Amino acid sequence: MYATQALTHLVPLAADELDKNKVTPGVLGFLVFAALAVGVWLLMKSMNRHMGKVNFEEAPDPEATPDQEPAACVGQAGTSSARPAGKD
């Protein structure tokens, strides 16, 4: 017997006791909601811990010369001044 068939046999038995104007999720609904809330809180706590370990510093460009800034090299890609010193 499938679960849906079992439920269809039990619904007529509960129809006498069921008040259609007063249906609440009950204790089981609260426990499921509370478990989801605790799970989300633990995930957020773990995410904050992992985000604290992230290093956002950029590594310097190995092809950039120390006297030039990266923004100064943007328009000079085809000229000889954009080449790093010592690589002729």
Residue frames as a rotation matrix with the C-alpha (Angstrom) as fourth column:
MET 1
0.586 0.810 0.000 0.00
0.810 -0.586 0.000 0.00
0.000 0.000 -1.000 0.00
TYR 2
-0.266 -0.665 0.698 1.37
0.642 -0.662 -0.386 3.41
0.719 0.345 0.604 -0.96
ALA 3
-0.793 -0.116 -0.598 1.58
0.569 -0.493 -0.658 6.32
-0.218 -0.862 0.457 1.44
THR 4
-0.861 0.506 -0.052 -0.94
-0.490 -0.799 0.350 8.35
0.135 0.326 0.935 -0.54
GLN 5
-0.201 0.808 -0.553 -3.46
-0.055 0.555 0.830 5.53
0.978 0.197 -0.067 -0.36
ALA 6
-0.374 0.014 -0.927 -2.94
0.864 0.369 -0.343 5.27
0.337 -0.929 -0.150 3.39
LEU 7
-0.949 -0.009 -0.316 -3.52
0.145 -0.900 -0.410 9.00
-0.281 -0.435 0.855 3.80
THR 8
-0.636 0.765 -0.099 -6.71
-0.532 -0.341 0.775 8.93
0.559 0.546 0.624 1.75
HIS 9
-0.066 0.602 -0.796 -8.05
0.425 0.739 0.523 6.25
0.903 -0.304 -0.305 4.09
LEU 10
-0.473 -0.189 -0.861 -7.15
0.881 -0.088 -0.465 8.28
0.012 -0.978 0.208 7.19
VAL 11
-0.959 0.078 0.272 -8.60
-0.036 -0.987 0.156 11.63
0.280 0.140 0.950 6.04
PRO 12
-0.075 0.997 0.034 -12.28
-0.143 -0.045 0.989 10.61
0.987 0.070 0.146 6.47
LEU 13
0.179 0.110 -0.978 -11.49
0.849 0.485 0.210 9.47
0.497 -0.868 -0.007 10.02
ALA 14
-0.644 -0.505 -0.575 -10.03
0.732 -0.625 -0.271 12.87
-0.223 -0.596 0.772 10.91
ALA 15
-0.629 0.419 0.655 -12.81
0.271 -0.672 0.689 14.84
0.729 0.611 0.309 9.20
ASP 16
0.439 0.849 -0.295 -15.03
0.585 -0.021 0.811 14.68
0.682 -0.528 -0.505 12.26
GLU 17
0.394 -0.360 -0.845 -12.36
0.849 -0.209 0.485 16.13
-0.351 -0.909 0.224 14.54
LEU 18
-0.608 -0.726 0.322 -11.01
0.793 -0.538 0.286 18.73
-0.035 0.430 0.902 12.10
ASP 19
0.425 0.659 -0.620 -12.23
0.553 -0.732 -0.399 22.28
-0.717 -0.174 -0.675 12.60
LYS 20
0.201 -0.352 0.914 -11.69
0.960 -0.115 -0.256 24.05
0.195 0.929 0.315 9.25
ASN 21
0.778 0.125 0.615 -11.68
0.089 -0.992 0.090 27.47
0.621 -0.015 -0.783 10.96
LYS 22
0.686 -0.537 0.491 -8.91
-0.698 -0.293 0.654 26.55
-0.207 -0.791 -0.575 13.39
VAL 23
0.869 -0.494 0.036 -6.04
0.475 0.811 -0.342 24.79
0.139 0.314 0.939 11.63
THR 24
0.721 -0.691 0.049 -2.55
-0.661 -0.666 0.345 25.53
-0.206 -0.282 -0.937 12.94
PRO 25
0.249 -0.700 -0.669 0.87
-0.570 0.453 -0.686 24.07
0.783 0.552 -0.286 12.12
GLY 26
0.963 0.235 -0.129 1.26
-0.038 0.595 0.803 22.84
0.266 -0.768 0.582 15.68
VAL 27
0.645 -0.740 0.190 4.36
-0.299 -0.016 0.954 21.70
-0.703 -0.672 -0.232 17.50
LEU 28
0.261 -0.557 0.788 5.83
0.741 0.639 0.206 19.87
-0.618 0.531 0.580 14.51
GLY 29
0.648 0.022 0.761 5.62
0.618 -0.599 -0.509 22.99
0.445 0.800 -0.402 12.35
PHE 30
0.909 -0.336 0.246 7.35
-0.415 -0.782 0.466 25.02
0.036 -0.525 -0.850 15.06
LEU 31
0.484 -0.765 0.425 10.12
0.023 0.496 0.868 22.43
-0.875 -0.410 0.258 15.44
VAL 32
0.325 -0.340 0.882 10.76
0.930 0.283 -0.234 22.34
-0.170 0.897 0.408 11.68
PHE 33
0.787 0.009 0.617 10.85
0.229 -0.933 -0.278 26.15
0.573 0.361 -0.736 11.53
ALA 34
0.835 -0.497 0.234 13.17
-0.448 -0.371 0.813 26.33
-0.318 -0.784 -0.533 14.55
ALA 35
0.370 -0.717 0.591 15.51
0.473 0.693 0.545 23.72
-0.800 0.078 0.595 13.03
LEU 36
0.441 -0.169 0.881 15.68
0.852 -0.230 -0.470 25.70
0.282 0.958 0.043 9.78
ALA 37
0.901 -0.086 0.426 16.37
-0.159 -0.977 0.140 28.92
0.405 -0.194 -0.894 11.68
VAL 38
0.658 -0.702 0.271 19.19
-0.243 0.142 0.959 27.30
-0.712 -0.697 -0.077 13.68
GLY 39
0.321 -0.523 0.790 20.65
0.802 0.594 0.067 25.83
-0.504 0.612 0.610 10.47
VAL 40
0.629 -0.054 0.776 20.64
0.531 -0.698 -0.479 29.22
0.568 0.714 -0.410 8.73
TRP 41
0.913 -0.303 0.275 22.23
-0.408 -0.697 0.589 30.85
0.013 -0.650 -0.760 11.78
LEU 42
0.475 -0.770 0.427 25.02
0.139 0.544 0.827 28.24
-0.869 -0.334 0.366 11.84
LEU 43
0.346 -0.318 0.883 25.63
0.936 0.180 -0.302 28.67
-0.063 0.931 0.360 8.10
MET 44
0.808 -0.024 0.589 25.87
0.126 -0.969 -0.212 32.45
0.576 0.246 -0.780 8.48
LYS 45
0.809 -0.542 0.228 28.28
-0.393 -0.210 0.895 32.08
-0.437 -0.813 -0.383 11.39
SER 46
0.311 -0.691 0.652 30.46
0.569 0.685 0.455 29.70
-0.761 0.230 0.606 9.35
MET 47
0.526 -0.068 0.848 30.36
0.790 -0.329 -0.517 32.04
0.314 0.942 -0.120 6.33
ASN 48
0.923 -0.185 0.339 31.49
-0.266 -0.940 0.212 35.00
0.279 -0.286 -0.917 8.44
ARG 49
0.585 -0.746 0.318 34.36
-0.136 0.296 0.945 32.94
-0.800 -0.596 0.072 9.83
HIS 50
0.207 -0.494 0.845 35.49
0.853 0.514 0.092 31.91
-0.480 0.701 0.527 6.34
MET 51
0.700 0.087 0.709 35.12
0.526 -0.734 -0.430 35.43
0.482 0.674 -0.560 4.93
GLY 52
0.915 -0.399 0.061 37.37
-0.324 -0.635 0.701 36.70
-0.241 -0.661 -0.710 7.72
LYS 53
0.291 -0.839 0.459 40.15
0.273 0.533 0.801 34.44
-0.917 -0.107 0.384 6.46
VAL 54
0.605 -0.011 0.796 40.03
0.796 0.029 -0.604 35.81
-0.016 1.000 0.026 2.90
ASN 55
-0.216 -0.744 -0.632 42.94
0.459 -0.649 0.607 38.05
-0.862 -0.159 0.481 1.88
PHE 56
0.736 0.634 0.239 41.82
0.532 -0.322 -0.783 40.76
-0.419 0.704 -0.574 -0.54
GLU 57
0.249 -0.711 -0.657 45.27
-0.381 -0.696 0.609 42.20
-0.890 0.099 -0.445 -1.30
GLU 58
0.990 0.076 -0.114 46.21
-0.131 0.282 -0.950 42.07
-0.040 0.956 0.289 -4.96
ALA 59
0.314 -0.925 0.213 49.55
0.666 0.375 0.645 40.65
-0.677 -0.060 0.734 -5.97
PRO 60
0.148 -0.303 -0.942 51.73
-0.439 -0.873 0.212 43.15
-0.886 0.382 -0.262 -7.84
ASP 61
0.978 0.193 -0.078 51.98
-0.138 0.317 -0.938 42.76
-0.156 0.929 0.336 -11.61
PRO 62
0.395 -0.896 0.204 55.34
0.454 0.384 0.804 41.08
-0.799 -0.225 0.558 -12.34
GLU 63
0.013 -0.383 0.924 55.64
0.997 -0.065 -0.041 42.82
0.075 0.922 0.381 -15.73
ALA 64
0.865 0.321 0.385 55.07
0.301 -0.947 0.114 46.35
0.401 0.017 -0.916 -14.41
THR 65
-0.226 -0.966 0.129 58.08
0.505 -0.229 -0.832 48.51
0.833 -0.123 0.540 -13.68
PRO 66
-0.178 0.144 -0.974 58.36
0.978 -0.084 -0.191 50.06
-0.110 -0.986 -0.126 -10.24
ASP 67
-0.849 -0.214 -0.483 58.47
0.228 -0.973 0.030 53.64
-0.476 -0.085 0.875 -11.61
GLN 68
-0.761 0.643 -0.090 55.24
-0.371 -0.316 0.873 53.27
0.533 0.698 0.479 -13.65
GLU 69
-0.510 0.704 0.494 51.77
-0.528 0.198 -0.826 52.92
-0.679 -0.682 0.271 -12.24
PRO 70
-0.611 0.295 0.735 49.47
0.536 0.837 0.110 50.31
-0.582 0.461 -0.669 -13.84
ALA 71
0.490 0.859 -0.150 47.03
0.478 -0.408 -0.778 53.02
-0.729 0.310 -0.610 -15.05
ALA 72
0.220 -0.484 -0.847 49.84
-0.592 -0.756 0.278 54.77
-0.775 0.440 -0.453 -16.98
CYS 73
-0.779 -0.593 0.205 50.53
-0.254 0.597 0.761 51.62
-0.574 0.540 -0.616 -19.05
VAL 74
0.002 0.876 0.482 46.97
0.300 0.460 -0.836 51.18
-0.954 0.146 -0.262 -20.31
GLY 75
0.853 0.407 -0.328 47.21
-0.128 -0.445 -0.886 53.41
-0.507 0.798 -0.327 -23.41
GLN 76
0.240 -0.871 -0.428 50.83
-0.947 -0.307 0.093 52.58
-0.212 0.383 -0.899 -24.21
ALA 77
0.565 0.017 0.825 50.56
-0.157 0.984 0.088 48.88
-0.810 -0.179 0.558 -25.04
GLY 78
0.851 -0.185 0.491 52.07
0.521 0.406 -0.751 49.24
-0.061 0.895 0.442 -28.53
THR 79
0.764 -0.581 0.280 54.84
-0.419 -0.777 -0.469 51.75
0.490 0.241 -0.837 -27.74
SER 80
0.085 -0.848 -0.524 58.38
0.240 0.528 -0.815 51.06
0.967 -0.057 0.248 -26.64
SER 81
-0.510 -0.286 0.811 57.92
-0.617 -0.535 -0.577 52.87
0.599 -0.795 0.096 -23.31
ALA 82
0.507 0.780 0.367 55.47
-0.836 0.342 0.429 50.19
0.209 -0.524 0.826 -22.15
ARG 83
0.455 -0.414 -0.788 58.20
0.089 0.902 -0.422 47.51
0.886 0.122 0.447 -22.17
PRO 84
0.973 -0.157 -0.170 59.72
0.177 0.030 0.984 46.64
-0.150 -0.987 0.057 -18.81
ALA 85
0.552 -0.831 -0.069 63.25
-0.834 -0.549 -0.048 47.89
0.001 0.084 -0.996 -18.20
GLY 86
-0.297 -0.826 0.479 66.01
-0.742 0.516 0.428 45.45
-0.601 -0.228 -0.766 -19.14
LYS 87
-0.030 0.333 0.942 63.97
0.362 0.882 -0.301 43.41
-0.932 0.332 -0.147 -21.63
ASP 88
0.215 0.046 -0.976 65.12
-0.720 -0.667 -0.190 44.78
-0.660 0.744 -0.110 -25.02
